C-alpha cells in the first residue's frame, strides 16, 4: 500500500488552477513512493485523485482515507 502526506491547508492551486466539474479540492497530497506533490480532490461519488495541471493520477483509496484521518487528527491537535 502506498502512503501519502496530506495538507488540508495546502496550496492546491499551485498544482491545479481550475476546479474540475463535480470535484471538491481538499488540499495537497504528497506521494511517498515517488515524492510527487499535487492537488488532492474528491469526486461527487467519493473517489480521491491527485491533479497536476489537468492530469489526473489515481490513488490508493484506503491509503488516502488513512492519510486524511491522520491529517484531520493532527489539525485538531494543533488548533485546539
N, C-alpha and C positions, 0 to 999 in steps of 0.2 A: 504494500500500500504506500503510495506517495504521501509525503507530508507537506503541509503548507503553513505559511505565516500570513495572517490576515490583519490588516489595519483598517478598522471600521471608519477611521477619520482620514484614511489615506487619500492622496490627491489623484483620484481615478481619472480626472480629465487630462492628466499628462499622458495617459495611455489610450484613451478613447474620448474623442471630442463630443460626439453626438450619442445620445441615448437611443439604442435600437428600440423599435416599436415593441411594446409589451414586455420590456425588460426593466428591472429596477437595479440601479447601480448601488452597490453596498460599500465600496471602498477599494482597497488594493489587495492583491494576493501575490505572494512570492512562492514559487515552486522551489523546494529544497533540492530536488533532483537535478535541475539544470540552472538554477539560480535566476530564472526569468521572473520578471515582475510585470503585472498588468492590472487592468481594471477587473474587479470581481462583480459579476452581475447574476441576477436570478430572473429566470423567465416566469411568465404567468402561470406555468404549470409546476414551478418549483425546481427547475433544473439550473444548476450553477455552471457558469462558463467564465473563462478568462478572455477578455478582449484586449487586443493590441492593434490600434489603428484600423479598426474594422474587421480584423481577422479574429475569428472565434476559436478558442482552444478548449478541448474537452478536459474535464477534471474528474478525479475520483470523488464521487458524490459523498461517500462515507467519510473520506478524509476532510472534505470541505466542512461537513457538519461538525466534525471533531474540532477543527481549527476555529470555526465560528463560535463554538461553545467556549473554547479557551479564550478567544478574543473578547467575548462579552463578559466573561468572568473577570478577566484582567481589567477591563474598562470599569466594571463595577467596583472593584477594589480601589482603583486609583481615583475614582470620582466620589467615593463615599466621604 
